Amino acid sequence: MQQRWVYQLRDCPDHEDVETLSKQTGRPRQILARRRRDSDGLTDGYVLQWIDTQVHTAVYSWMQTGNPRQVTDDLLEFLTEVCPDGSTR
């Protein structure tokens, strides 16, 4: 039986916290970018804060919003600073 993860997306200013079922079955990624439904192409960037492996929940905190390309570049730069050797927490 495949296990699915629940992603909790938190701390975005002026937006409620969101809980969504992940389409991926592997371990959650360190960073996550997603397109917001209520805007024209703006993307939210999130950073993984903690994982609960027993209930398959990953909690992400908001980092910034903006042009999809810029958000992705900023998140990758952040990940490089946090895990410079390519390892994950």
Backbone hydrogen bonds, N-H to C=O, Kabsch-Sander energy under -0.5 kcal/mol:
donor,donor_aa,acceptor,acceptor_aa,energy
5,W,24,Q,-0.8
6,V,56,H,-2.8
7,Y,5,W,-0.5
7,Y,20,T,-3.3
8,Q,6,V,-0.5
8,Q,58,A,-2.9
9,L,7,Y,-0.6
9,L,18,V,-3.4
10,R,8,Q,-0.6
10,R,60,Y,-2.5
15,H,12,C,-1.7
18,V,9,L,-2.5
20,T,7,Y,-2.7
22,S,5,W,-3.4
32,L,46,Y,-2.4
34,R,44,D,-2.3
36,R,42,L,-2.0
39,S,36,R,-1.0
41,G,39,S,-1.4
43,T,66,G,-2.3
44,D,34,R,-2.9
45,G,64,Q,-2.7
46,Y,32,L,-3.1
47,V,61,S,-2.5
48,L,30,Q,-3.2
49,Q,59,V,-3.3
50,W,59,V,-1.3
52,D,57,T,-3.1
53,T,51,I,-0.6
56,H,52,D,-0.6
57,T,52,D,-2.0
58,A,6,V,-2.9
59,V,50,W,-2.8
60,Y,8,Q,-3.2
60,Y,58,A,-0.5
61,S,47,V,-2.6
62,W,10,R,-2.3
63,M,45,G,-3.3
64,Q,45,G,-0.9
66,G,43,T,-1.4
71,V,67,N,-2.6
72,T,68,P,-2.2
73,D,69,R,-2.3
74,D,70,Q,-2.6
75,L,71,V,-2.5
76,L,72,T,-2.4
77,E,73,D,-2.2
78,F,74,D,-2.3
79,L,75,L,-2.6
80,T,76,L,-2.1
81,E,77,E,-1.7
82,V,78,F,-2.3
83,C,79,L,-3.0
86,G,83,C,-1.9
